[in-house]
Each structure stands twice: as C-alpha cells, then as structure tokens.
Amino acid sequence: MDNGDWGPIDGHEVEPLDVLFAKDPGRTERLSLGLGGIWFDWSKLPLDEILVGKFEALAEARGFAATREALFTGGIVNPSEGRPAGHVAERGSGSAEANAAAAATHVRMRALVDAIEAGAFGDVTGVLHIGIGGSALGPDLVIDALGREGSRYDVRILSNIDGQAFEDAVAGLDPHTTLVAAVSKTFTTIETLTNVSAALGWLSDAGVEDPFGRLIAITAAPEAAVEFGVDSTRVLPFAEAVGGRYSLWSTVGFSIALALGWPAFEELLEGASEVDRHFRFADGRANVPLMAAFGDLTITQLLGCETRAVFAYDERLRLLPSYLQQLEMESNGKLVTTDGEPVGRRTAPVTWGGVGTDAQHAVFQLLHQGSVVSPVEFVAVIEHEDGQDDTHHRQLLLNAFAQGAALMTGRTSDDGARAYPGNRPSATILLDRLDPRTLGALLAFYEHRVLANAVLLGINPFDQFGVELGKEMARAIDDPAERDRFDPSTRALIERAGL
Ligand code: F6P
C-alpha cells in the first residue's frame, strides 16, 4: 500500500456528533472501554462503526500486528537508528534477554536506594535531579503527581540551563544533606553537564568535602559519566535502546524510587505492564491505545485539526500536558516515512493544554467559539485525596463533563456573539483513583497510542533527528569563527546582546 493511500478512509463522510448520537443509542457503550482502572470515552469524537472498521483494515494493511510484536520481542522498531525500543523490557514486557538486562539494572538501582536509606551517604534530605527532556519530564510528573502525601526526600528537578532555574532549584536545599543525580542518556547534553558542574560548585562552596562523592550518574553512556568524574560504583546504567522520552521506567526513575519508595516504583511498572499485555494481545477496536489512535487520526486526517488540547482536571496531573508534549511531538512530529519518503499527510498535531478548571477561564473561549477547532482530551480522577470537603472535587469533575457537553452541543442564538457552533470533539479519560499503578497504566497507554499513530502513518516514533540541527547551531554560534555563516538577523541579535 502506498503510504499516502488510505483507501476508503479519506473519502469517509464525517457526520456531526448530534447525528451520530441520534442514530445510535448504544454509541457511548460502544465507544467506551476500561483498562487498568481507567475509563476511556471516545463517543464525543466523530468515530462510527464503519469508520472504526476502515481503520481496523488500515491497521492490518500497515502491518500493525507485526510492528507491535516486534516491539515486545526486541525487533528493530527504530529503523533509522537500527534499534529495538527498550522501554517495555523495563517493565518486564520485552524479550527474555532484554527483560533480564533491565532487571539487572533495577537491582543495582534498588541497592543504591537501599544504601541511601540505610545511611550510606549520611543524612540525606534532598535530591537534586538534573536532566532535561525525557531525563526530567517523566520523573517530574510522577513525583509531582504521587509525592504529595509527603515525599520521603525533597526532590528538585533542574532542567533549564538558565542560571535562574539553578538558583530556584537549590533554594532551601541543604548542600550537606543533598545528593545530586545527573540524568542524561547520552551524558553529552550541554544543559545537564553545565548544571551538574554548577551543582558540584555549589556543594564545594558550601564546604562539602567530596562533592563528586555526592554525585550519582544515570546514563546509557557509563563511560562518559566516568570520564566526567563520577565513580563507577555510582553510575546507574540503562540500555541504549530505551528512548529518552520513554525512560522513566528505567534507572531514570531513580528519583521516583527515592521519593515514593521502591514498592511504589514497582507498582508503577506493574500498572504499565498490565497495559503492555493488553496492547500486545487485544485486537482491533478492543485495543485501547489503537482505538485512541483511530480517534486521533479521525481528527487530524478527516477534520484537518492541527492541534490537540489535553486538560488535566486534577491538580496532581498538572504536569501531564508538558510530559505529553515531548512524548507526542518528539515522537510523531515527523515529515518522512520509515523509508525516508515524504509522509504526504499531517503527522502529530501540536499538543498543548493545561489544568481545569483554570483553563476554562483562560483559553476555553477559543475552544468554544474560535475559528480553529481543537479536539480536547479531559483527564480526570474519580477519587480525590485532598482533605477538603467533597464539594471541590464534585465541582471539578462536573465542570470537566459540562465542558465536553457544551463543546459538543453548542447553542444557537440570533446574536452571533452568543452563539456556540457545537460539534466540537472531545474525549474523556477517567481514572478510578490516582496511584502508582493507575499512573503507570495511563503513561503506558499514551506511549502505545503514539506507536499506534506512527504505524498507521508509516513513520518512526523512536528517533528525533529534528532536534540535532538546533543543537549543532547552538554550538557553532558560540564560536566567533563560525559566526559569519549565520544570517544578518541572528548576527545583529548577538551583537545587540553583547555576546
Ligand atoms: O534534544 C532532545 C533530547 O535528545 C531528548 O530526546 C532527550 O530526552 C533530551 O534531549 C535529553 O537527552 P539526554 O538524556 O541525552 O541528556
């Protein structure tokens, strides 16, 4: 099949949501599925039985089952880099060999966590986790979401090279009782290495005798960490095949295990592994991540939407939109197929979002009445753990549901300013409760949904060459000998900033 040829899908006539609901009283049941303590409702997306059937045929024609099997058996699913994708092995869902290798790194990680807890590093109250992109966003999200009931250590995540970010991150930390975790898959990332050097300086300025003795490195390039000066006994490796944005399950989750405790980290992996089993063995419309991808592709390919908004109706999940931005846009923001040919269709939409209800009072105007139609994903949790009166949580959930209903039904009015077009698509993801297991399941669902989208689009979600040019030019721009090759606007900016 030619990549641009989606057969009958492209000609599919998308019917308005009210028509789809009127035609099929069983629509909500048919387009909702439960998995791992999470309920998914896609009935407010313009999917219908016929379209789902066409997508199932497309998945088959695209070899979805074979790619999926390759993911779990260590096949090369990242052809541009000639690699498997190792994240599933981190939760015991890969090939026997990859599972064993990942388990061995987890044993080392656990031994270090236990040693810290047993006092091998003296009194430890704080952890400065330094990493960027996939080496920060996952741990940041998980610790922020689950560490509210008193994280065992004060974990600060430092990513930006901005000195202000460094100062904010260390403010209030005691250098004498803080461990520094340098997290970088490549151990070459300039932001991370600059911040690690600053952290060593911060320890030394405070009179810590052996700053390097407080440094732990987490990397797929252990020799680079040792070269940097980290003692090999404090280097926690992970496999090269684990992509940065898929790495929180590996030793990159060290800060998670410290903050939440080892049993919670294991539960996180178990939640993900339940979704792995489902994704591997459920077929067609019964497969939750695949169905979610059918919804995504309906929106982008048939409605022409270029953005997708995710609103966490739960303060604990406030970092979910930024985590998903990297996962989805770095994975599927591509122009070429796995064969290097132009894709010839829209790939990943821009992922954006925020927190409900705040967003309702800021950006929902555009969602309800703007000229751009952006599908919305509501993510909410039925149980709450805050100590407040139930009114808060009840109102929070009801607001999420009301927004979805309002987007879909709209309202007519003779006064154009007060009219709402309606027929605006949304999906709702409802967790029974937020705990390590359901969060692990949710994040694994998002990972597999990205792969399902990629397979149907014919692209490779596991490379990210798009970030390389910017990195290269950021290096060159710092070299006066290279400046001449920059354009006049950029040269003028450098001059104006006195660089
Ligand atoms: O520049 C993008 C990127 O390579 C991401 O893919 C990655 O998660 C991040 O930078 C950090 O890379 P590293 O873990 O190698 O420091």
Residues whose N, C-alpha, C, O or C-beta is under 5 A from the ligand:
A	BS01	F6P	I132 G133 G134 S135 V183 S184 K185 T186 F187 T189 G244 R245 Q464 V467
